[in-house]
Amino acid sequence: MNITSETTGELQILTVHAQRIDAVAAIQFKDAVRELTADQETAVVLDLSQVDFIDSSGLGAIVASIKHLGKDRPLHLAGLTPIVAKVFALTRMERVFRIFSSPMEAVQIDQARSA
């Protein structure tokens, strides 16, 4: 799975370049996130703006990423498409994650908080 990483201020932004995070891609997703976040200490924003579909395995992979990061490194979500947002709402997972409309919104709020 193609995931790119960019650090902006106090946030590491991981952009998922895939249309689906499902049972087929879940293990690759978890492995990529672990690899990209291993040597970082910042909070992580997961940009899902290119993801059109997520199933329970994909949701589980994202939750596993929270556990991997630990309690001192929050995982936020950004850019949820309507279908993906609906999955998070139906499963009530929007209560677990802080969700931003875009990675830029997350960066702006983080910078305002730090100022």
KEGU-201319 format. One record per residue: x, y, z of N, C-alpha, C, O in turn; residue in three letters; residue number from 1. Coordinates in nm, 4 decimals. Example, Ala and Ser with C-alpha at 12.3 -4.5 7.8 and 13.67 -1.06 7.14 Angstrom:
2
1.3190/-0.5690/0.7800/1.2300/-0.4500/0.7800/1.3200/-0.3300/0.7800/1.4236/-0.3319/0.8465/ALA/1
1.2850/-0.2250/0.7080/1.3670/-0.1060/0.7140/1.2900/0.0030/0.7870/1.3409/0.1138/0.8039/SER/2
***
This chain:
115
0.0848/-0.1180/0.0000/0.0000/0.0000/0.0000/0.0889/0.1237/0.0000/0.1890/0.1303/0.0714/MET/1
0.0513/0.2192/-0.0796/0.1292/0.3407/-0.0926/0.0798/0.4454/0.0071/-0.0312/0.4973/-0.0051/ASN/2
0.1642/0.4752/0.1057/0.1367/0.5792/0.2039/0.2605/0.6679/0.2093/0.3725/0.6192/0.2248/ILE/3
0.2391/0.7978/0.1964/0.3521/0.8904/0.2049/0.3466/0.9649/0.3376/0.2409/0.9786/0.3993/THR/4
0.4629/1.0125/0.3796/0.4748/1.0815/0.5072/0.5367/1.2190/0.4872/0.6291/1.2371/0.4079/SER/5
0.4832/1.3153/0.5614/0.5358/1.4518/0.5601/0.5216/1.5059/0.7026/0.4162/1.4904/0.7644/GLU/6
0.6246/1.5679/0.7537/0.6171/1.6274/0.8868/0.6039/1.7780/0.8716/0.6852/1.8428/0.8058/THR/7
0.4999/1.8324/0.9339/0.4732/1.9754/0.9303/0.4531/2.0217/1.0735/0.3548/1.9859/1.1383/THR/8
0.5458/2.1007/1.1217/0.5366/2.1462/1.2594/0.5456/2.0278/1.3546/0.6423/1.9516/1.3519/GLY/9
0.4456/2.0136/1.4371/0.4417/1.9056/1.5360/0.3542/1.7894/1.4915/0.3131/1.7076/1.5738/GLU/10
0.3255/1.7813/1.3622/0.2388/1.6750/1.3112/0.3072/1.5971/1.1995/0.3718/1.6551/1.1122/LEU/11
0.2924/1.4671/1.2035/0.3325/1.3829/1.0912/0.2055/1.3511/1.0139/0.1105/1.2963/1.0698/GLN/12
0.2036/1.3849/0.8871/0.0864/1.3609/0.8035/0.1146/1.2405/0.7154/0.2089/1.2403/0.6362/ILE/13
0.0313/1.1380/0.7302/0.0401/1.0187/0.6464/-0.0745/1.0239/0.5471/-0.1911/1.0259/0.5865/LEU/14
-0.0424/1.0260/0.4191/-0.1444/1.0298/0.3154/-0.1561/0.8917/0.2516/-0.0587/0.8366/0.2004/THR/15
-0.2768/0.8376/0.2560/-0.3032/0.7055/0.1983/-0.3376/0.7255/0.0512/-0.4349/0.7930/0.0177/VAL/16
-0.2565/0.6661/-0.0359/-0.2783/0.6759/-0.1801/-0.3409/0.5461/-0.2294/-0.2798/0.4696/-0.3040/HIS/17
-0.4648/0.5232/-0.1855/-0.5388/0.4027/-0.2234/-0.6871/0.4340/-0.2131/-0.7287/0.5192/-0.1346/ALA/18
-0.7658/0.3646/-0.2927/-0.9098/0.3869/-0.2882/-0.9781/0.3039/-0.1811/-1.0892/0.3353/-0.1386/GLN/19
-0.9110/0.1970/-0.1373/-0.9739/0.1062/-0.0414/-0.8773/0.0680/0.0705/-0.7580/0.0474/0.0483/ARG/20
-0.9323/0.0592/0.1903/-0.8621/-0.0063/0.3004/-0.9577/-0.1164/0.3454/-1.0510/-0.0936/0.4225/ILE/21
-0.9313/-0.2354/0.2948/-1.0192/-0.3488/0.3209/-0.9366/-0.4682/0.3669/-0.8181/-0.4544/0.3970/ASP/22
-0.9987/-0.5845/0.3723/-0.9305/-0.7047/0.4213/-0.8038/-0.7347/0.3413/-0.7050/-0.7821/0.3973/ALA/23
-0.8061/-0.7079/0.2132/-0.6897/-0.7340/0.1283/-0.5735/-0.6404/0.1628/-0.4575/-0.6811/0.1579/VAL/24
-0.6042/-0.5166/0.1971/-0.5008/-0.4145/0.2182/-0.4670/-0.3896/0.3652/-0.3699/-0.3195/0.3937/ALA/25
-0.5429/-0.4440/0.4579/-0.5287/-0.4087/0.5993/-0.3889/-0.4375/0.6543/-0.3323/-0.3536/0.7243/ALA/26
-0.3333/-0.5530/0.6244/-0.2008/-0.5864/0.6775/-0.0948/-0.4950/0.6180/-0.0057/-0.4484/0.6891/ILE/27
-0.1040/-0.4694/0.4884/-0.0093/-0.3777/0.4245/-0.0211/-0.2378/0.4851/0.0795/-0.1700/0.5058/GLN/28
-0.1436/-0.1953/0.5131/-0.1668/-0.0646/0.5748/-0.0975/-0.0573/0.7105/-0.0223/0.0365/0.7370/PHE/29
-0.1226/-0.1562/0.7966/-0.0617/-0.1563/0.9303/0.0902/-0.1557/0.9225/0.1565/-0.0818/0.9953/LYS/30
0.1448/-0.2381/0.8343/0.2908/-0.2439/0.8194/0.3481/-0.1102/0.7740/0.4505/-0.0652/0.8255/ASP/31
0.2820/-0.0472/0.6779/0.3302/0.0821/0.6261/0.3246/0.1893/0.7344/0.4186/0.2675/0.7489/ALA/32
0.2160/0.1937/0.8101/0.2030/0.2938/0.9160/0.3100/0.2709/1.0223/0.3728/0.3663/1.0683/VAL/33
0.3309/0.1475/1.0609/0.4347/0.1177/1.1618/0.5722/0.1620/1.1139/0.6490/0.2219/1.1892/ARG/34
0.6025/0.1321/0.9886/0.7332/0.1684/0.9336/0.7513/0.3201/0.9282/0.8570/0.3717/0.9645/GLU/35
0.6484/0.3908/0.8832/0.6584/0.5356/0.8659/0.6604/0.6127/0.9976/0.7134/0.7237/1.0034/LEU/36
0.6036/0.5556/1.1026/0.5956/0.6264/1.2304/0.7005/0.5799/1.3310/0.7085/0.6346/1.4410/THR/37
0.7801/0.4810/1.2955/0.8734/0.4192/1.3907/0.9736/0.5175/1.4502/1.0029/0.5101/1.5695/ALA/38
1.0260/0.6078/1.3709/1.1309/0.6977/1.4203/1.0799/0.8401/1.4444/1.1587/0.9347/1.4476/ASP/39
0.9512/0.8550/1.4608/0.8906/0.9855/1.4854/0.8371/0.9921/1.6282/0.8160/0.8893/1.6925/GLN/40
0.8158/1.1125/1.6761/0.7585/1.1305/1.8094/0.6370/1.2222/1.8085/0.5800/1.2505/1.9138/GLU/41
0.5972/1.2684/1.6916/0.4880/1.3647/1.6813/0.3531/1.2948/1.6729/0.3444/1.1741/1.6504/THR/42
0.2482/1.3742/1.6916/0.1132/1.3248/1.6660/0.1014/1.2943/1.5173/0.1761/1.3487/1.4360/ALA/43
0.0076/1.2073/1.4821/-0.0077/1.1639/1.3438/-0.1462/1.2020/1.2926/-0.2469/1.1823/1.3607/VAL/44
-0.1491/1.2568/1.1713/-0.2744/1.2838/1.1015/-0.2795/1.1897/0.9822/-0.1908/1.1910/0.8968/VAL/45
-0.3832/1.1090/0.9772/-0.4016/1.0140/0.8680/-0.4958/1.0772/0.7652/-0.6150/1.0939/0.7909/LEU/46
-0.4412/1.1118/0.6493/-0.5177/1.1753/0.5416/-0.5838/1.0654/0.4594/-0.5168/0.9914/0.3874/ASP/47
-0.7160/1.0556/0.4708/-0.7933/0.9524/0.4011/-0.8726/1.0096/0.2837/-0.9707/0.9491/0.2402/LEU/48
-0.8317/1.1241/0.2327/-0.9090/1.1920/0.1282/-0.9163/1.1142/-0.0034/-1.0049/1.1401/-0.0848/SER/49
-0.8251/1.0196/-0.0254/-0.8288/0.9396/-0.1481/-0.8962/0.8046/-0.1280/-0.9096/0.7271/-0.2227/GLN/50
-0.9388/0.7760/-0.0045/-0.9997/0.6473/0.0283/-1.1506/0.6567/0.0105/-1.2173/0.7372/0.0755/VAL/51
-1.2034/0.5730/-0.0786/-1.3471/0.5718/-0.1064/-1.4222/0.4623/-0.0321/-1.5449/0.4661/-0.0233/ASP/52
-1.3488/0.3639/0.0217/-1.4134/0.2505/0.0861/-1.3266/0.1987/0.1996/-1.2048/0.1870/0.1867/PHE/53
-1.3915/0.1681/0.3103/-1.3229/0.1053/0.4227/-1.4173/0.0022/0.4828/-1.5355/0.0300/0.5032/ILE/54
-1.3649/-0.1172/0.5113/-1.4474/-0.2192/0.5743/-1.3995/-0.2413/0.7176/-1.3138/-0.1680/0.7671/ASP/55
-1.4553/-0.3425/0.7838/-1.4204/-0.3654/0.9242/-1.2732/-0.3987/0.9422/-1.2145/-0.3631/1.0444/SER/56
-1.2129/-0.4656/0.8461/-1.0697/-0.4956/0.8549/-0.9871/-0.3678/0.8449/-0.8884/-0.3514/0.9166/SER/57
-1.0270/-0.2788/0.7574/-0.9587/-0.1504/0.7448/-0.9742/-0.0670/0.8704/-0.8788/-0.0041/0.9162/GLY/58
-1.0939/-0.0665/0.9258/-1.1183/0.0054/1.0502/-1.0326/-0.0537/1.1623/-0.9748/0.0193/1.2428/LEU/59
-1.0253/-0.1861/1.1663/-0.9419/-0.2524/1.2657/-0.7946/-0.2174/1.2497/-0.7228/-0.2029/1.3487/GLY/60
-0.7496/-0.2039/1.1256/-0.6101/-0.1669/1.1003/-0.5807/-0.0252/1.1497/-0.4726/0.0013/1.2023/ALA/61
-0.6752/0.0642/1.1329/-0.6572/0.2014/1.1813/-0.6549/0.2030/1.3347/-0.5739/0.2732/1.3952/ILE/62
-0.7434/0.1257/1.3964/-0.7447/0.1165/1.5423/-0.6136/0.0550/1.5929/-0.5602/0.0987/1.6949/VAL/63
-0.5622/-0.0447/1.5230/-0.4344/-0.1053/1.5619/-0.3220/-0.0018/1.5559/-0.2265/-0.0084/1.6333/ALA/64
-0.3340/0.0927/1.4643/-0.2334/0.1981/1.4536/-0.2332/0.2873/1.5769/-0.1279/0.3358/1.6184/SER/65
-0.3508/0.3094/1.6359/-0.3583/0.3880/1.7604/-0.2782/0.3163/1.8686/-0.1990/0.3778/1.9400/ILE/66
-0.2994/0.1877/1.8796/-0.2306/0.1100/1.9830/-0.0800/0.1112/1.9593/-0.0019/0.1199/2.0540/LYS/67
-0.0399/0.1027/1.8343/0.1026/0.1044/1.8011/0.1668/0.2371/1.8412/0.2788/0.2388/1.8923/HIS/68
0.0974/0.3470/1.8186/0.1522/0.4790/1.8497/0.1626/0.5029/2.0003/0.2514/0.5751/2.0456/LEU/69
0.0740/0.4438/2.0764/0.0756/0.4620/2.2211/-0.0050/0.5823/2.2651/-0.0506/0.6619/2.1831/GLY/70
-0.0219/0.5942/2.3950/-0.1093/0.6985/2.4489/-0.0534/0.8400/2.4356/-0.1291/0.9370/2.4418/LYS/71
0.0775/0.8529/2.4176/0.1390/0.9854/2.4080/0.1433/1.0411/2.2658/0.1827/1.1559/2.2455/ASP/72
0.1029/0.9605/2.1673/0.1045/1.0044/2.0274/-0.0345/0.9846/1.9680/-0.0668/0.8749/1.9225/ARG/73
-0.1154/1.0871/1.9678/-0.2515/1.0708/1.9142/-0.2515/1.0493/1.7625/-0.1617/1.0935/1.6908/PRO/74
-0.3542/0.9807/1.7177/-0.3788/0.9604/1.5749/-0.5077/1.0324/1.5402/-0.6142/1.0002/1.5929/LEU/75
-0.4972/1.1307/1.4505/-0.6131/1.2060/1.4043/-0.6436/1.1650/1.2608/-0.5576/1.1110/1.1912/HIS/76
-0.7651/1.1907/1.2177/-0.8063/1.1607/1.0806/-0.8398/1.2900/1.0086/-0.8819/1.3882/1.0697/LEU/77
-0.8203/1.2882/0.8771/-0.8522/1.4071/0.7975/-0.9011/1.3655/0.6601/-0.8629/1.2607/0.6082/ALA/78
-0.9857/1.4487/0.6022/-1.0280/1.4315/0.4640/-1.1177/1.3120/0.4383/-1.1103/1.2515/0.3313/GLY/79
-1.2019/1.2768/0.5337/-1.2881/1.1606/0.5142/-1.3891/1.1857/0.4024/-1.4593/1.2868/0.4025/LEU/80
-1.3956/1.0941/0.3088/-1.4977/1.0993/0.2050/-1.6320/1.0639/0.2692/-1.6331/1.0049/0.3772/THR/81
-1.7442/1.0977/0.2071/-1.8746/1.0723/0.2697/-1.8972/0.9261/0.3103/-1.9502/0.8995/0.4181/PRO/82
-1.8581/0.8331/0.2262/-1.8796/0.6913/0.2588/-1.7938/0.6488/0.3769/-1.8407/0.5775/0.4656/ILE/83
-1.6691/0.6921/0.3784/-1.5791/0.6577/0.4890/-1.6282/0.7249/0.6174/-1.6261/0.6627/0.7236/VAL/84
-1.6714/0.8482/0.6096/-1.7240/0.9181/0.7274/-1.8456/0.8446/0.7835/-1.8640/0.8371/0.9049/ALA/85
-1.9271/0.7911/0.6952/-2.0455/0.7174/0.7385/-2.0068/0.5913/0.8157/-2.0711/0.5576/0.9152/LYS/86
-1.9033/0.5221/0.7712/-1.8551/0.4028/0.8423/-1.8108/0.4413/0.9838/-1.8437/0.3719/1.0801/VAL/87
-1.7367/0.5513/0.9965/-1.6920/0.5942/1.1286/-1.8102/0.6353/1.2158/-1.8092/0.6105/1.3364/PHE/88
-1.9120/0.6979/1.1567/-2.0307/0.7376/1.2330/-2.1120/0.6157/1.2765/-2.1549/0.6074/1.3916/ALA/89
-2.1331/0.5214/1.1850/-2.2130/0.4021/1.2171/-2.1483/0.3162/1.3251/-2.2178/0.2536/1.4051/LEU/90
-2.0185/0.3135/1.3272/-1.9466/0.2339/1.4271/-1.9130/0.3156/1.5523/-1.8531/0.2645/1.6469/THR/91
-1.9525/0.4424/1.5510/-1.9267/0.5366/1.6607/-1.7776/0.5595/1.6848/-1.7376/0.6023/1.7931/ARG/92
-1.6974/0.5314/1.5859/-1.5534/0.5516/1.5986/-1.5156/0.6990/1.5870/-1.4021/0.7363/1.6169/MET/93
-1.6092/0.7826/1.5440/-1.5798/0.9252/1.5396/-1.5616/0.9804/1.6799/-1.5128/1.0921/1.6970/GLU/94
-1.6007/0.9027/1.7810/-1.5786/0.9423/1.9204/-1.4358/0.9127/1.9650/-1.3872/0.9713/2.0617/ARG/95
-1.3695/0.8227/1.8953/-1.2341/0.7811/1.9305/-1.1302/0.8737/1.8688/-1.0261/0.9011/1.9286/VAL/96
-1.1602/0.9217/1.7481/-1.0647/1.0016/1.6714/-1.1063/1.1482/1.6678/-1.2250/1.1804/1.6708/PHE/97
-1.0079/1.2354/1.6613/-1.0352/1.3749/1.6270/-1.0316/1.3810/1.4752/-0.9336/1.3390/1.4137/ARG/98
-1.1370/1.4326/1.4146/-1.1498/1.4310/1.2696/-1.1483/1.5744/1.2167/-1.2235/1.6607/1.2620/ILE/99
-1.0599/1.5965/1.1193/-1.0459/1.7269/1.0550/-1.0941/1.7170/0.9109/-1.0911/1.6097/0.8507/PHE/100
-1.1381/1.8291/0.8565/-1.1849/1.8287/0.7178/-1.0704/1.8067/0.6194/-1.0911/1.7538/0.5102/SER/101
-0.9488/1.8477/0.6585/-0.8323/1.8311/0.5719/-0.7067/1.8282/0.6588/-0.7103/1.8712/0.7741/SER/102
-0.5960/1.7780/0.6047/-0.4711/1.7846/0.6804/-0.4310/1.9286/0.7118/-0.3749/1.9554/0.8180/PRO/103
-0.4591/2.0207/0.6212/-0.4244/2.1609/0.6431/-0.4994/2.2168/0.7639/-0.4424/2.2938/0.8413/MET/104
-0.6246/2.1797/0.7809/-0.6997/2.2243/0.8985/-0.6323/2.1734/1.0263/-0.6214/2.2473/1.1242/GLU/105
-0.5879/2.0502/1.0258/-0.5186/1.9945/1.1423/-0.3921/2.0724/1.1732/-0.3634/2.1022/1.2891/ALA/106
-0.3167/2.1051/1.0697/-0.1914/2.1815/1.0858/-0.2233/2.3203/1.1421/-0.1565/2.3658/1.2349/VAL/107
-0.3244/2.3876/1.0871/-0.3589/2.5220/1.1317/-0.4031/2.5230/1.2772/-0.3648/2.6121/1.3531/GLN/108
-0.4839/2.4243/1.3170/-0.5292/2.4176/1.4553/-0.4127/2.3864/1.5476/-0.4036/2.4424/1.6568/ILE/109
-0.3223/2.2966/1.5045/-0.2045/2.2639/1.5847/-0.1160/2.3857/1.6026/-0.0662/2.4108/1.7124/ASP/110
-0.0956/2.4622/1.4949/-0.0108/2.5809/1.5025/-0.0742/2.6876/1.5925/-0.0038/2.7558/1.6668/GLN/111
-0.2062/2.7018/1.5858/-0.2742/2.8005/1.6703/-0.2644/2.7584/1.8178/-0.2509/2.8428/1.9063/ALA/112
-0.2712/2.6297/1.8425/-0.2610/2.5777/1.9790/-0.1208/2.6007/2.0347/-0.1043/2.6300/2.1531/ARG/113
-0.0198/2.5873/1.9484/0.1189/2.6018/1.9912/0.1612/2.7470/2.0105/0.2588/2.7753/2.0800/SER/114
0.0870/2.8389/1.9485/0.1252/2.9819/1.9546/0.0924/3.0448/2.0881/0.1183/3.1635/2.1084/ALA/115
***
